[in-house]
Amino acid sequence: MHDDRFDKLAKLLVEYSIRLKRNETVLIEAFDIPDEMTVALIRAVRKAGGVPFALTYQTRVNRALALEASDRQLNLMASHELARMKKMNAYIAVRGSHNITELADVPPEKMKLIGKKMRPVQDQRVRKTKWVVLRWPTASMAQLAGMSTEAFEDFYFDVCTLDYRKLQPGMKALQRLMEKTDRVEIKGPGTDLHFGIKGIPAVICGGDRNIPDGEVFSCPVKDSVEGHVTFNAPSIYQGIAFNGIRLEFNRGKIVDATSNETKKLNKILDSDPGARYIGEFSLGFNPRVLQPMRDILFDEKIAGSFHFTPGQAYEEADNGNRSQVHWDMVSIQRPDYGGGEIYFDAKLIRKDGEFLPKQLRSLNWK
């Protein structure tokens, strides 16, 4: 099956997201996606004058490797993958999944070990290549979203081929506002949270790193977070489904954490000392993503949402927190989800998910 939408998406990824130039090398990693999409990417890369490399993976095979992964095996793997990544100017990953919980029975210590060993490869990709990462619409994702496969595919291509350029003026205004802000206060059902973001950069995500996109993120000053927050979007982390996560803070640290899986939640937060501190605070506003679908790349961009992230901070907006965990937890503040307010330096900026300042209104979904 060939689909014009594949070519349209491939063109967006190559020309807009990674802005590929002549003779640049690009690594395409395809996980459980149709060969036609990988081929469309190769063609788009060639058309831009780039040099394509492609690797295809199956998650079931990855699971089999992960189950018994040894130190020696991972060291070897990491060293040759790092050598390859160092030769790349750009990176595109398209990740499908026939079973979203395929890795659920890989022992947590193996997942931890793999994460640790592959970290240098990830760091090289994130810091040194022009990269973009996206999901692929599968029946398994459609099921999580509670949609038919066809309707989900239509939704996916609609969201992923959004013209992100239109959001630029609003995003730049929000970035400027966040960079001038010292104190942030968030209120809503089960939420009364305050923290500082002074001196930490704000970063625009406008379709060049992740697709779908549509967020501006910063980071709390590490020990400034106080109060409590409840997340109303369901979350999947390390193959486990979490609902109703509530976190309580004292001097930046998560001192109490509950959910439908309280024990497992705390186990993840005890991975290392940094996992109980926050590494990202972000406002999401993709006008075409309105409902949670248990996929973080979509859910963190929901219009009228914010996310708060235990664990590793990004270098571009850094509070110094380091952790192997980076867990985006999402709360939606539109009226149908219970509403809520966000204040910057005591001024109401967003009410019930809608931006109030004139220069930010173009980011509203309505």
C-alpha positions in Angstrom: 0.0 0.0 0.0 1.4 3.4 -0.9 -0.1 6.4 0.6 0.5 10.1 -0.5 0.4 10.9 3.2 3.6 9.0 3.7 5.4 11.2 1.2 3.9 14.4 2.7 5.1 13.3 6.2 8.5 12.3 5.0 9.0 15.6 3.2 8.0 17.5 6.4 10.4 15.5 8.5 13.3 15.9 6.1 12.8 19.5 4.9 11.3 21.2 7.9 12.1 19.1 11.0 15.7 18.2 10.4 16.3 20.8 7.7 18.6 18.4 5.8 21.2 19.9 3.6 23.2 18.5 0.7 25.6 15.6 1.5 24.5 15.4 5.1 24.2 11.9 6.5 21.0 10.8 8.2 20.2 7.7 10.2 16.6 6.5 9.8 15.5 4.1 12.5 12.3 2.3 11.7 10.5 0.3 14.5 7.6 -1.9 13.4 6.5 0.5 10.6 5.5 -0.3 7.0 8.5 -0.6 4.6 6.8 1.9 2.4 7.2 4.7 5.0 10.9 3.9 5.4 11.2 4.0 1.6 9.4 7.3 1.5 11.9 8.7 4.0 14.9 7.4 2.0 13.5 9.0 -1.2 12.9 12.3 0.6 16.4 12.3 2.0 17.9 11.6 -1.5 15.7 14.3 -3.0 17.2 16.8 -0.5 20.6 15.7 -1.6 21.3 13.8 1.7 22.9 10.4 2.3 20.4 8.0 3.9 21.2 5.1 6.2 18.3 2.9 7.5 17.9 0.3 10.3 14.7 -1.6 10.8 13.7 -3.1 14.2 11.0 -5.3 15.6 10.0 -4.8 19.2 9.5 -8.5 19.8 13.1 -9.1 18.7 14.3 -6.2 20.9 12.4 -7.8 23.9 14.2 -11.1 23.3 17.5 -9.3 23.3 16.7 -7.2 26.4 15.5 -10.2 28.5 19.0 -11.6 28.9 21.1 -8.6 28.1 24.5 -8.8 29.6 27.1 -6.2 30.5 29.5 -7.4 27.8 26.8 -7.5 25.1 25.6 -4.0 25.9 29.1 -2.5 26.1 29.8 -3.9 22.6 26.4 -2.7 21.3 26.8 0.8 22.7 30.3 1.2 21.4 29.4 0.3 17.8 26.1 2.3 17.9 28.0 5.3 19.3 30.6 5.0 16.5 27.8 5.0 13.9 26.0 7.9 15.5 29.2 10.0 15.5 29.1 9.7 11.7 25.6 11.1 11.4 24.5 14.7 10.9 20.9 13.9 11.4 18.6 11.3 12.8 14.9 10.3 12.2 13.2 7.7 14.3 9.7 6.4 13.4 8.4 4.1 16.1 5.4 1.8 15.7 4.3 -0.7 18.2 2.0 -3.7 17.6 1.8 -4.1 21.4 2.4 -1.0 23.5 3.3 -3.2 26.5 5.7 -5.5 24.7 8.5 -4.8 27.2 6.3 -5.1 30.3 8.0 -8.3 31.4 11.6 -7.3 30.9 12.9 -7.1 34.4 13.3 -3.5 35.6 17.0 -3.9 36.4 17.5 -5.0 32.7 15.7 -1.9 31.5 17.8 0.2 33.9 21.0 -1.4 32.7 20.1 -0.9 29.0 19.2 2.7 29.7 22.5 3.3 31.4 24.7 1.6 28.8 23.0 3.2 25.8 23.0 6.7 27.4 26.2 7.8 25.5 24.5 6.9 22.2 21.4 8.9 23.2 23.5 11.9 24.4 25.4 11.9 21.1 22.1 11.9 19.1 20.4 14.5 21.2 23.3 16.9 21.5 25.2 16.4 18.3 22.7 15.5 15.5 19.6 17.3 14.1 17.0 14.8 15.3 13.3 14.2 15.1 11.3 11.3 16.7 7.7 10.3 16.1 5.3 7.5 16.6 3.6 5.5 13.9 -0.2 4.9 14.0 -0.9 1.2 14.7 -4.0 -0.7 15.7 -2.4 -1.0 19.2 -2.2 2.8 19.5 -5.7 3.2 18.1 -7.0 0.8 20.8 -5.3 2.8 23.6 -6.9 6.0 22.2 -10.3 4.2 22.1 -10.6 4.8 18.3 -11.0 2.7 15.2 -7.7 2.1 13.3 -8.9 4.2 10.3 -10.1 7.1 12.3 -6.9 7.0 14.3 -4.8 7.1 11.2 -6.7 10.1 9.9 -6.2 11.8 13.2 -2.5 11.0 13.2 -1.7 12.4 9.8 -3.9 15.4 10.5 -1.9 16.2 13.7 1.5 15.3 12.3 1.3 17.4 9.2 0.1 20.5 11.0 1.8 23.7 9.7 3.9 24.5 12.8 5.1 27.7 11.3 1.7 29.2 12.1 2.3 28.7 15.8 5.7 30.5 15.8 4.7 34.0 16.8 2.6 32.8 19.8 5.4 30.4 20.8 8.0 33.2 20.7 5.8 35.4 22.8 5.3 32.6 25.4 9.0 31.9 25.4 9.8 35.6 26.1 7.1 35.7 28.9 8.4 32.6 30.6 12.0 33.9 30.5 10.9 37.1 32.3 8.9 35.1 34.9 10.2 34.3 38.4 7.2 32.6 40.3 4.8 30.1 38.8 1.6 29.1 40.5 -0.7 26.3 39.3 -4.2 25.7 40.8 -6.9 23.2 39.9 -8.7 20.1 41.3 -6.2 18.4 43.6 -3.5 20.8 42.6 -1.9 23.7 44.4 1.6 24.1 43.3 4.2 26.9 43.3 7.8 27.1 42.1 10.4 29.4 40.6 11.7 29.4 37.0 13.9 32.5 37.2 17.1 32.4 35.2 16.2 29.2 33.4 15.7 29.4 29.6 12.4 28.6 27.9 12.5 26.4 24.8 10.1 26.3 21.9 9.1 22.9 20.5 7.7 23.7 17.1 7.9 20.5 15.0 11.6 20.2 14.7 12.3 17.6 17.4 9.2 15.7 18.0 6.1 15.4 15.8 3.5 16.0 17.0 4.7 19.2 18.7 3.4 22.3 20.3 4.9 23.1 23.7 7.2 25.6 25.3 9.2 24.2 28.2 11.3 25.5 31.0 12.4 24.0 34.4 11.8 24.8 38.0 14.7 25.9 40.2 15.5 22.6 41.7 14.6 23.2 45.4 11.8 25.7 44.8 8.9 23.3 44.2 6.3 23.4 47.0 2.7 22.1 47.3 0.9 19.3 45.5 -0.2 18.3 42.1 -2.6 15.7 40.7 -2.4 14.5 37.1 -5.6 13.7 35.3 -4.1 12.2 32.1 -3.3 8.5 32.3 0.4 7.7 31.9 2.4 4.7 30.7 5.9 4.4 32.0 8.2 1.4 31.6 5.2 -0.5 30.2 3.1 0.1 33.3 -0.3 2.0 33.2 -0.6 4.7 35.9 -3.7 6.7 36.7 -4.4 9.5 39.2 -0.8 10.3 40.1 -0.6 12.7 43.0 2.8 14.2 44.1 3.6 16.2 47.2 6.6 18.5 47.4 8.8 19.9 50.1 11.8 22.1 49.0 11.7 20.7 45.5 11.6 17.0 46.5 8.7 14.6 46.0 8.0 13.6 49.6 4.8 11.7 48.9 3.6 10.0 45.8 0.4 8.0 45.2 -1.5 6.5 42.3 -3.4 3.4 41.3 0.1 1.7 41.4 1.6 3.5 44.4 4.3 0.9 45.0 5.5 0.8 41.4 5.4 4.6 41.2 7.6 4.9 44.3 10.0 2.3 43.0 10.6 4.3 39.8 10.9 7.5 41.9 13.6 5.7 44.0 15.7 4.8 40.9 18.2 7.5 41.9 18.3 10.7 44.0 17.4 12.9 41.0 14.2 11.0 40.3 12.4 12.8 43.2 13.2 16.2 41.8 11.6 17.9 38.8 13.5 18.3 35.5 10.9 20.0 33.3 7.8 22.2 33.4 6.0 22.8 30.1 2.8 24.2 28.6 1.2 22.2 25.8 -1.0 23.7 23.1 -1.3 21.6 20.0 -4.8 22.6 18.6 -5.4 19.2 17.1 -4.5 17.1 20.2 -7.4 17.3 22.7 -7.7 13.9 24.4 -5.1 11.8 26.2 -4.2 8.6 24.4 -1.6 7.1 26.7 1.2 8.1 24.4 3.4 10.7 25.9 4.6 12.3 22.6 0.9 13.2 21.9 -0.3 13.7 25.5 2.3 16.2 26.5 1.2 18.4 23.6 -2.6 18.4 24.5 -4.2 21.8 24.1 -4.8 23.4 27.5 -2.4 21.1 29.4 0.8 21.4 31.4 3.3 18.7 32.3 5.6 18.4 35.2 8.5 15.9 34.9 10.3 14.0 37.6 13.9 13.3 36.7 16.5 14.5 34.2 16.5 18.1 33.1 17.3 19.1 29.5 20.6 20.9 28.9 18.8 23.7 27.1 16.7 24.5 30.2 18.8 23.1 33.0 18.4 23.2 36.8 21.2 20.8 37.3 19.0 17.8 38.1 20.4 14.5 36.8 18.5 11.2 36.7 18.0 8.2 34.5 14.2 9.0 34.9 12.5 11.6 32.7 8.8 11.0 33.2 6.4 13.6 31.7 3.2 13.7 33.8 0.3 15.5 32.2 -2.6 17.5 33.6 -5.3 18.9 31.3 -7.0 22.2 32.5 -9.7 22.6 29.9 -13.2 22.9 31.5 -14.3 19.4 30.5 -11.3 18.1 32.6 -12.0 20.2 35.7 -10.4 23.5 34.7 -7.6 25.3 36.5 -5.4 28.4 36.5 -1.8 29.2 35.9 -0.2 32.4 37.3 3.1 33.9 36.3 4.3 36.4 39.0 0.8 36.5 40.4 -0.8 37.4 37.0 -3.4 35.0 35.6 -1.9 33.7 32.3 -4.1 30.8 31.5 -7.5 29.9 32.8 -9.3 26.6 32.1 -6.6 25.9 29.5 -7.0 29.2 27.6 -4.3 31.8 27.3 -5.5 35.2 28.3 -2.7 37.6 27.2 -3.4 38.9 23.7 -0.1 37.9 22.2 -0.7 34.3 23.3 -4.2 33.8 22.2 -3.1 32.4 18.8 -2.0 29.3 20.8 -5.6 28.6 21.9 -7.3 25.6 20.3 -10.6 27.3 19.7 
